């Protein structure tokens, strides 16, 4: 843990009035982004953000400092976001069953995946397609994808936040990426058909 974080944590644990404000100011942007990606709705993300900081300020004395303060906040936010998703519980797409109903780990529509997504400049329409695809991920895969690929946390940090093994985090991330790859391949296939027709 960095010295700056240690100082903030000690101030929080002593109950200094400015400490919660400082924590909120320092981490609210990152926590809001995680919450928004998990829930898919700005209002829900605001609720998760508030719940996260209320829980953190109330429970700071139970925090032992084995992880960084930011990792701990991510864990609280992820748990709050996943609880909200479970309460709504919409049907999810299984990644274990192919269109034919047989267990199959290979994606169904990857033939059009020949471009490098990192070199592509995201248009607003594509960004929306990506957000829609992320929203369709089952919550266990979505949380790993958001923490690992969107927020840039390490596999170890992601596993700690979600309380799973590093190997489970890797498997979930792989499945999330395959699902998103398939969804975006379908998006580009449809875009090309629309361009050809016009």
Order of alpha helices (4+ residues) and beta strands (2+ residues): alpha-alpha-alpha-alpha-alpha-alpha-alpha-alpha
